[in-house]
């Protein structure tokens, strides 16, 4: 359970960083709306993204994995469509935001020791 909460906060921080640095991505509100967006983003990545990656597997292989960045951008756009607290102004901000979110999440994963529940 502790890992889930930590991942929620890491997602929230990564989304906040993307909203601060990428023009075209906006997060409304302060703390709770950002946590809501992070939770929905996490659910979408856990439930929908695996199916999209499975369906796009040939393209992922042909692009040597680079297409996963496009899939991440689409998941960010889907999150924005479902939650009013997040606004993404098109594909390019979503693409840049998804790259930034991935980098921030990776850095937190490397820096934080993994605890087993």
N, C-alpha and C positions, 0 to 999 in steps of 0.2 A: 504494500500500500504506500509505503514511503517513497519507493521509486516512482510510482504513478504521480504523486504530488510533486516530486522534484521535476519530473518531465513536464508537467503542466506549467510550472514556473519557468522552466527553461524555454518552453515554447512561447510563453507570454513575453519573456525578455527578448527573445529573437524576433517576435512580431513587432514589439515596440521599437527595437533597433531599426528594423526594416522601415517602419513608418516614419522614423526620424530622418533616415538617410536617403530614402528613395522618394523622389517626387512622384505623385500619383498614387501613393498608398497613405491612407489616413485611418487612424484609430480614434474613435470617439470615446470620450470619457477618460477616467483615470484608472482605477484599479479593477473594479468588478467587471466592467465591459471588456477589458483586455483579457482577464481570466476566462470570460465566457468565449471570446473569440479563440483563445488558445485551446480551450476544451473542445470546441467544435472542430477546429483545425486538426487536433489530435485524433478525434473520432473519425473524421474523413480520411486521414492518413492511415488509420488502422483498419477501417472497414471497406472503403471504396478504392483507395489507391492500389491495393494488391490486385484487384480485378482489372483495373485499367492497365497496370503493368503486364499482367498476363495476356490481355488482349493485344497489347502493343509490343509483345515480346520480339517478333521479327524485326520491327523498326528499331527497338532498343539494341538488338544484336548488330544490325547493319550500321548503326551510328556509334558502335562501341560504347554504349551506355549513355551517350550524351542526350538521348531523347528523354531520359529520366528527369532532366532539368525542365523540359517542357511539361512533363506530367506533373511535376511539383508546382509549376506555375498554374496549371489548370486546377489543381487542388486548392491553391490559394484563391483563385477566382471563384471557385465553387463555394468556398467558405465565405467570401465577400457577398455572394448572392444569397446565402442563407442567413447571415447575421448582419443586422443593420449597423452595428458598431464598427464594422470594417468596410472601407471603400477602396476599391482598386480600379484605377482609370484605364483599364485595357491590358493587353497582353504583355507589352514591353515592361511596364512597371511590375507586373506580376512575375515576369521572368527574372528581373533584377532582384526583386524582393525575395523570391524563392531561393536564389543563389545566396543571398545574404543570410536568410534564415537558416539555410543548410550550414553555412560557415559558422555562424554563432552557435548553433546547436552542437556542431562537431567540437568546437572549442570547449564548450561546457562539458560535453561528454568526456573529453580528454582530461580536463582539469578536475572534475568531480570524481572521487572514487566511487565505484559501483558497489552498492550495498544490496545484499540479497535479503529478500523478505522472508 
